């Protein structure tokens, strides 16, 4: 395949990625993996080499951590949509009081952050920060920074 055709395939892949995420509300990581597979196959990568190529493209470290982070993001979104984050937020506000809610989130962030990577902890706790901000009717930044 010529370099020009590879650029066209890459551009079409980016367009497809944006379309899937913006129009069909695909989870960004799932859309990225799907588009990566499609672009690789169109570009001539053998199906047997596909996983190694995608992992190599993400880098050794990122290739292993990205999956954990993406799954953490999905779980965080599920917690947010199910109302779990808001229920926990209301409990934290009730226990710590409205003035000390940022402290409650700091404690929660510390507890969650011990066994997991920093990025995963942030992704898991961001829906909680959204829920607390919504329940307390205060700016998100007040609750996101302490985490």
Backbone as numpy.savetxt, mean C-alpha at the origin, in Angstrom:
# Nx Ny Nz CAx CAy CAz Cx Cy Cz
12.78 -7.69 -30.95 11.93 -6.52 -30.95 12.83 -5.29 -30.95
12.48 -4.30 -31.73 13.29 -3.09 -31.85 13.13 -2.21 -30.60
14.14 -1.36 -30.34 14.03 -0.46 -29.18 12.78 0.43 -29.24
12.41 0.87 -30.43 11.22 1.71 -30.56 9.96 0.94 -30.15
9.87 -0.31 -30.57 8.70 -1.12 -30.20 8.67 -1.39 -28.69
9.85 -1.59 -28.10 9.90 -1.78 -26.64 9.40 -0.54 -25.91
9.75 0.63 -26.43 9.26 1.88 -25.83 7.74 2.00 -25.97
7.22 1.60 -27.12 5.77 1.63 -27.34 5.07 0.67 -26.37
5.63 -0.52 -26.21 5.05 -1.51 -25.29 5.09 -0.97 -23.86
6.21 -0.37 -23.47 6.33 0.20 -22.12 5.32 1.33 -21.92
5.17 2.19 -22.91 4.19 3.28 -22.83 2.76 2.76 -22.72
2.46 1.73 -23.51 1.13 1.12 -23.44 0.91 0.47 -22.08
1.96 -0.11 -21.51 1.86 -0.71 -20.19 1.56 0.33 -19.12
2.23 1.48 -19.22 1.97 2.57 -18.26 0.54 3.07 -18.39
0.08 3.21 -19.64 -1.29 3.66 -19.88 -2.29 2.65 -19.31
-2.03 1.36 -19.53 -2.90 0.32 -18.99 -2.91 0.33 -17.47
-1.74 0.52 -16.86 -1.65 0.59 -15.41 -2.49 1.73 -14.86
-2.35 2.91 -15.44 -3.14 4.06 -15.00 -4.63 3.81 -15.20
-4.99 3.21 -16.32 -6.39 2.92 -16.62 -6.97 1.96 -15.58
-6.23 0.89 -15.25 -6.73 -0.08 -14.28 -6.91 0.53 -12.89
-5.95 1.36 -12.49 -6.00 1.94 -11.14 -7.04 3.05 -11.06
-7.06 3.93 -12.05 -7.94 5.10 -11.97 -9.38 4.79 -12.38
-9.57 4.02 -13.43 -10.91 3.75 -13.94 -11.59 2.60 -13.20
-10.86 1.48 -13.05 -11.46 0.28 -12.45 -11.12 0.10 -10.98
-10.38 1.04 -10.40 -10.05 1.04 -8.97 -9.36 -0.25 -8.53
-8.49 -0.80 -9.41 -7.69 -1.96 -9.04 -6.75 -1.57 -7.90
-6.42 -2.52 -7.04 -5.38 -2.32 -6.04 -4.09 -2.04 -6.82
-3.38 -0.96 -6.53 -2.20 -0.59 -7.33 -1.16 -1.70 -7.47
-0.88 -2.44 -6.41 0.12 -3.49 -6.50 -0.34 -4.61 -7.44
-1.59 -5.00 -7.32 -2.12 -6.06 -8.18 -2.09 -5.59 -9.64
-2.49 -4.36 -9.89 -2.46 -3.82 -11.24 -1.03 -3.77 -11.78
-0.08 -3.37 -10.94 1.32 -3.31 -11.36 1.85 -4.69 -11.72
1.53 -5.69 -10.92 1.98 -7.05 -11.22 1.34 -7.56 -12.51
0.05 -7.32 -12.68 -0.65 -7.77 -13.88 -0.07 -7.12 -15.12
0.13 -5.81 -15.07 0.68 -5.09 -16.22 2.12 -5.52 -16.47
2.89 -5.78 -15.42 4.27 -6.25 -15.59 4.30 -7.57 -16.34
3.41 -8.46 -15.99 3.34 -9.76 -16.67 2.96 -9.58 -18.13
1.96 -8.75 -18.39 1.52 -8.52 -19.77 2.63 -7.89 -20.60
3.28 -6.85 -20.07 4.35 -6.18 -20.80 5.50 -7.14 -21.06
5.86 -7.94 -20.06 6.95 -8.89 -20.24 6.64 -9.90 -21.33
5.43 -10.42 -21.34 5.05 -11.40 -22.36 5.04 -10.78 -23.76
4.49 -9.56 -23.87 4.46 -8.87 -25.16 5.87 -8.55 -25.64
6.77 -8.24 -24.70 8.15 -7.89 -25.06 8.98 -9.12 -25.41
8.44 -10.30 -25.21 9.14 -11.50 -25.64 9.81 -12.29 -24.53
9.51 -12.00 -23.28 10.08 -12.77 -22.18 9.37 -14.12 -22.13
10.15 -15.19 -21.98 9.57 -16.53 -21.92 8.79 -16.68 -20.61
7.65 -17.35 -20.65 6.85 -17.52 -19.43 7.64 -18.16 -18.28
8.57 -19.05 -18.60 9.36 -19.70 -17.56 10.29 -18.71 -16.85
10.69 -17.65 -17.54 11.60 -16.66 -16.96 10.86 -15.47 -16.35
9.55 -15.49 -16.38 8.76 -14.33 -16.00 8.95 -13.91 -14.54
8.82 -14.84 -13.61 8.93 -14.50 -12.19 10.32 -13.98 -11.86
11.34 -14.65 -12.36 12.71 -14.21 -12.09 12.97 -12.84 -12.68
12.41 -12.57 -13.83 12.59 -11.26 -14.47 11.91 -10.16 -13.67
10.68 -10.39 -13.23 9.95 -9.38 -12.46 10.64 -9.15 -11.11
11.03 -10.21 -10.44 11.71 -10.05 -9.15 13.05 -9.35 -9.33
13.78 -9.71 -10.38 15.05 -9.05 -10.65 14.86 -7.58 -10.97
13.77 -7.25 -11.64 13.48 -5.86 -11.96 13.16 -5.03 -10.73
12.53 -5.63 -9.76 12.21 -4.90 -8.53 13.41 -4.79 -7.61
14.40 -5.58 -7.86 15.58 -5.57 -6.99 15.44 -6.65 -5.94
16.58 -7.15 -5.47 16.54 -8.26 -4.52 15.79 -7.90 -3.24
16.11 -6.79 -2.66 15.47 -6.42 -1.40 14.03 -6.02 -1.61
13.80 -5.12 -2.55 12.45 -4.63 -2.80 11.54 -5.75 -3.27
12.08 -6.69 -4.02 11.28 -7.80 -4.53 10.63 -8.61 -3.43
11.32 -8.74 -2.30 10.77 -9.52 -1.20 9.91 -8.66 -0.26
10.30 -7.42 -0.04 9.58 -6.55 0.88 8.32 -5.98 0.25
8.34 -5.73 -1.06 7.19 -5.11 -1.74 5.93 -5.95 -1.58
6.08 -7.26 -1.63 4.90 -8.12 -1.50 4.30 -7.97 -0.10
5.15 -7.92 0.92 4.68 -7.75 2.30 3.99 -6.40 2.45
4.61 -5.36 1.90 4.03 -4.02 2.00 2.69 -3.96 1.27
2.63 -4.54 0.09 1.39 -4.51 -0.68 0.27 -5.26 0.04
0.59 -6.41 0.58 -0.43 -7.15 1.32 -0.85 -6.39 2.57
0.10 -5.72 3.23 -0.24 -4.87 4.37 -1.18 -3.75 3.98
-0.95 -3.17 2.80 -1.83 -2.11 2.31 -3.23 -2.64 2.06
-3.31 -3.83 1.48 -4.62 -4.42 1.23 -5.35 -4.70 2.54
-4.64 -5.26 3.51 -5.26 -5.55 4.81 -5.69 -4.25 5.48
-4.85 -3.23 5.40 -5.21 -1.93 5.97 -6.47 -1.37 5.35
-6.60 -1.51 4.03 -7.80 -1.01 3.34 -9.03 -1.80 3.78
-8.87 -3.11 3.94 -9.99 -3.93 4.40 -10.42 -3.51 5.80
-9.43 -3.23 6.67 -9.74 -2.77 8.03 -10.50 -1.45 7.97
-10.07 -0.57 7.08 -10.73 0.73 6.97 -12.16 0.58 6.45
-12.36 -0.22 5.40 -13.69 -0.37 4.80 -14.65 -1.13 5.72
-14.13 -2.04 6.53 -15.00 -2.82 7.41 -15.45 -2.04 8.64
-14.83 -0.90 8.87 -15.19 -0.11 10.04 -14.34 -0.42 11.26
-13.42 -1.35 11.13 -12.56 -1.71 12.25 -11.67 -0.57 12.69
-11.15 0.19 11.74 -10.28 1.31 12.09 -11.05 2.39 12.84
-12.27 2.64 12.40 -13.06 3.67 13.08 -13.47 3.22 14.48
-13.80 1.94 14.65 -14.15 1.43 15.98 -12.95 1.53 16.92
-11.78 1.16 16.43 -10.57 1.27 17.24 -10.26 2.73 17.53
-10.49 3.59 16.56 -10.24 5.02 16.75 -11.14 5.58 17.85
-12.41 5.22 17.83 -13.32 5.72 18.86 -12.93 5.20 20.24
-12.46 3.95 20.31 -12.00 3.39 21.58 -10.77 4.14 22.08
-9.83 4.42 21.19 -8.63 5.17 21.59 -8.98 6.57 22.08
-9.88 7.22 21.38 -10.28 8.57 21.79 -10.95 8.52 23.16
-11.77 7.49 23.38 -12.46 7.37 24.67 -11.47 7.09 25.80
-10.51 6.21 25.56 -9.54 5.83 26.61 -8.54 6.94 26.93
-8.00 7.56 25.88 -6.95 8.57 26.07 -7.50 9.99 26.15
-8.71 10.17 25.72 -9.26 11.52 25.68 -8.89 12.20 24.37
-9.66 13.19 24.01 -9.48 13.88 22.74 -8.12 14.57 22.65
-7.65 15.11 23.75 -6.39 15.86 23.73 -5.17 14.95 23.59
-5.27 13.71 24.08 -4.11 12.81 24.06 -4.21 11.72 23.00
-5.07 11.89 22.03 -5.20 10.90 20.96 -3.91 10.73 20.17
-3.16 11.80 19.85 -1.87 11.58 19.17 -0.92 10.68 19.98
-0.96 10.79 21.30 -0.15 9.91 22.15 -0.62 8.46 22.00
-1.92 8.25 21.94 -2.46 6.90 21.77 -1.98 6.30 20.45
-1.96 7.10 19.39 -1.48 6.59 18.11 0.02 6.32 18.15
0.76 7.11 18.90 2.19 6.85 19.05 2.42 5.51 19.73
1.65 5.24 20.78 1.75 3.96 21.49 1.36 2.81 20.57
0.27 2.98 19.83 -0.16 1.93 18.90 0.90 1.71 17.82
1.48 2.78 17.31 2.53 2.66 16.31 3.76 1.95 16.84
4.12 2.24 18.08 5.26 1.56 18.70 4.98 0.07 18.84
3.78 -0.27 19.30 3.44 -1.68 19.51 3.39 -2.44 18.19
2.83 -1.83 17.16 2.74 -2.49 15.86 4.12 -2.54 15.20
4.93 -1.50 15.42 6.21 -1.39 14.74 7.28 -2.34 15.22
7.13 -2.91 16.41 8.16 -3.81 16.94 8.32 -5.06 16.07
7.24 -5.79 15.74 7.45 -7.04 15.01 7.49 -6.92 13.48
7.22 -5.74 12.92 7.14 -5.63 11.46 8.07 -4.53 10.96
8.26 -4.52 9.64 9.01 -3.45 9.02 8.28 -2.13 9.22
9.03 -1.04 9.25 8.45 0.29 9.45 7.35 0.57 8.43
7.63 0.28 7.16 6.68 0.59 6.10 5.37 -0.16 6.28
5.47 -1.42 6.69 4.26 -2.22 6.88 3.44 -1.66 8.04
4.12 -1.27 9.11 3.42 -0.67 10.25 2.69 0.59 9.88
3.33 1.43 9.09 2.69 2.67 8.65 1.47 2.36 7.79
1.63 1.41 6.89 0.51 1.07 6.00 -0.65 0.48 6.78
-0.35 -0.33 7.78 -1.41 -0.91 8.60 -2.10 0.17 9.44
-1.32 1.13 9.95 -1.89 2.12 10.86 -2.50 3.34 10.17
-2.21 3.57 8.91 -2.78 4.76 8.24 -4.30 4.76 8.24
-4.96 3.62 7.98 -6.43 3.66 8.08 -6.90 4.03 9.49
-6.13 3.63 10.49 -6.46 4.01 11.86 -6.35 5.52 12.03
-5.30 6.11 11.49 -5.14 7.57 11.57 -6.29 8.27 10.85
-6.69 7.74 9.70 -7.85 8.31 8.99 -9.10 8.23 9.86
-9.31 7.06 10.48 -10.49 6.89 11.32 -10.50 7.81 12.53
-9.33 7.97 13.16 -9.23 8.86 14.32 -9.48 10.29 13.90
-8.88 10.70 12.79 -9.07 12.08 12.31 -10.53 12.34 11.99
-11.19 11.36 11.39 -12.61 11.51 11.06 -13.45 11.58 12.33
-13.16 10.69 13.29 -13.94 10.65 14.53 -13.69 11.89 15.39
-12.46 12.38 15.42 -12.13 13.55 16.23 -12.42 14.86 15.51
-12.69 14.77 14.21 -12.95 15.95 13.37 -11.79 16.95 13.44
-10.58 16.39 13.29 -9.37 17.20 13.28 -8.55 16.84 12.04
-7.58 17.68 11.66 -6.76 17.39 10.47 -5.98 16.08 10.61
-5.86 15.36 9.51 -5.16 14.07 9.48 -3.71 14.21 9.93
-3.07 15.30 9.58 -1.65 15.49 9.89 -1.37 15.39 11.38
-2.29 15.84 12.21 -2.11 15.78 13.66 -1.94 14.33 14.13
-2.60 13.41 13.47 -2.57 12.02 13.90 -1.58 11.17 13.12
-1.25 11.57 11.91 -0.33 10.78 11.09 1.13 11.00 11.50
1.48 12.21 11.89 2.87 12.50 12.25 3.37 11.72 13.47
2.60 11.57 14.54 3.13 10.83 15.70 3.43 9.36 15.40
2.81 8.81 14.39 3.06 7.40 14.08 4.41 7.26 13.44
